[in-house]
Amino acid sequence: MNKLFDLDHPFFRPLWRRVAVTALCLGWGAFEFASGSPFWGTLFGGLGLYCVWGFLLNYQPQDGTDNEN
């Protein structure tokens, strides 16, 4: 069964992509809060925190290696 957010997709195997997606979500959430949109800030901040958990704290590559390419 396909997941809505597939954190194990091969696109996210390189560490720099996982960090970039996480930073983008958290940065966009901060931007939305700064521009006076708390709903969108909360939405993107929550997505960024989900990325921190899924990509950085709980990430287990399928082949057991973290390809830096």
C-alpha positions in Angstrom: 0.0 0.0 0.0 1.4 3.4 -0.9 1.9 5.9 1.9 0.9 9.6 1.5 4.4 10.7 2.7 6.9 8.0 1.8 10.0 8.9 3.9 11.8 5.8 2.6 11.7 6.9 -1.0 15.1 6.6 -2.7 15.1 10.4 -3.5 15.6 11.1 0.2 18.6 8.7 0.7 21.3 11.4 0.5 21.6 13.3 3.8 21.8 16.7 2.2 18.4 16.3 0.6 16.8 15.3 3.9 18.4 18.3 5.7 17.4 20.7 2.9 13.8 19.6 2.9 13.7 19.8 6.7 15.3 23.3 6.7 12.9 24.5 3.9 9.8 23.4 5.8 11.0 25.0 9.1 12.2 28.1 7.4 8.9 28.5 5.5 7.0 28.1 8.8 9.1 30.8 10.4 8.5 33.1 7.4 4.7 32.5 7.7 4.7 33.3 11.4 6.8 36.5 10.7 4.4 37.6 8.0 1.4 37.2 10.3 -0.1 33.9 9.0 -0.2 31.6 12.1 -2.2 28.9 10.4 0.3 28.4 7.6 3.2 28.8 10.1 1.7 26.1 12.2 1.2 23.8 9.2 4.7 24.2 7.8 6.3 24.2 11.3 4.5 20.9 12.1 5.6 19.5 8.7 9.2 20.5 9.5 9.0 18.8 12.9 7.7 15.7 11.2 10.7 15.9 8.8 13.1 16.2 11.8 11.6 13.1 13.3 11.3 11.1 10.1 14.5 12.2 8.2 17.0 12.9 11.0 16.1 11.1 14.2 14.3 8.0 12.9 15.7 7.5 9.4 16.7 3.9 8.6 18.0 3.5 5.0 16.7 0.3 3.3 20.1 -0.9 2.2 21.8 0.0 5.5 24.0 2.7 4.1 23.7 6.5 4.0 24.7 7.5 0.4 26.1 11.0 0.4 25.8 11.5 -3.4 
